[in-house]
Amino acid sequence: MDIDEIGTDNLELCYLDEIIIEGQSVSGKKFRPSDWVDRLCGVLANFEQHKVFYSPFLRPMMFKNMQCVAVKRQLEELFPDVFIYLMQFARDNQLVVTDCANFKLKAKAE
């Protein structure tokens, strides 16, 4: 989704109650393996009738060819172990983690 397509004043890339785990390290390097988003979102996903249904607390998203995972803040209260796992994964892999408001500001600046 290009910024021009959605307008700079109404960026709906993410929601204010989400934390974004970006698919790049703090040094700017693209994170591998390429299926890392599916693996993380799969932690709470359900498989029914030959389809994967993601949890409402975790969702994959794309921004300018960068894979990201949006994490609802409510996950920390409801499933603290899963939230800790996700944040530890990001920390261990030196991935950029930011709240939605700051993610939107960064998106506007690009």
N, C-alpha and C positions, 0 to 999 in steps of 0.2 A: 504494500500500500504506500503510495507516494504522498508526501506532505501536501502537495498541490491538490491531490484528489480529495482530501478530507478537510482542507482548510486549516490555516494555522491557528485560528481562534477556537476551533472546536475539535481538538485532537482527541479522538476516542480510541487511542491505541491501547489504553488501559484504564482501569477504574481507580478512584482515589483510595479504595480499601485494599489495594493490591501492592505487593512488593514484586519487583521485576528482577529475575536472574537473567543477566544478559549472556549471550553466547560468545563472549570475548573475555579474555583475561584483563587484569588491571594494566598490563603492558600493551594491550591492544591486539593481541594475537587471537585469531579465531579458534574457538574450542573444538576439539575433536574427542570422541568419535561423532560422526554426523547424526547418529540416532540418540544422542544424549537427552534431548527434549522428550522423546517418546519414552525413554527409560524412566525419567523422573516423573512424568505425568502418569505413567503406568503404575506407580506406587499405589495410587488410590483409584485406579480405573477398574471398571467392571467389564467383563466380556460376556455378552448375551447375544444369542441368535446370530453368531458369527460376526458380531460387530463389537468394536471397542467403544465404551462410553466413558469419557473423562469425568472425573469428579468436578463438582462446581467449585472446589477449592484450589484446583490446579488446572491450568490450561496452557497449551502451546500458543505462541504468537510469533509473528514475523515482523521485523522492522528493517527496511532497507537491506534485504538479504541476510539479516542476522536472526538466527533462531533465539528465542527467549522463552522463559517460563514465567507466567504470571501466577503469583501465590496470594490467595486471599488471606488477609491478616487474621481472620477468624479461625484459621487453621491452627494457629498457635494455642488458642484456648481449647478447641475441640479435640485436636490430635497433636498434643505437644511433642510426642516422640517423632512423628513424621516431620513436623516443622523443624525440629532440631536437626534431624537427618538432612533435610534440604539445605539448611543454612550451613551445616558442616560440609556438605558436598561442595557448595559454592566456595566456602573458605579454603578447603583442601585443594581445590582446582584454581584458586585465585581468580574466580569469576567476579565480574562487576555486579553488585547488588545495589539496587536503589529503589526508593519508593516511586509510585506512579507520578506524583507531582513533579519530582525532579527529572524523571524520565521524559515527561512531556516537555519540560523546559529545554532539555538537551535536544530533543527532536526538533523543536522550533528553531534552535540555533543552527542546526545542520542544513 
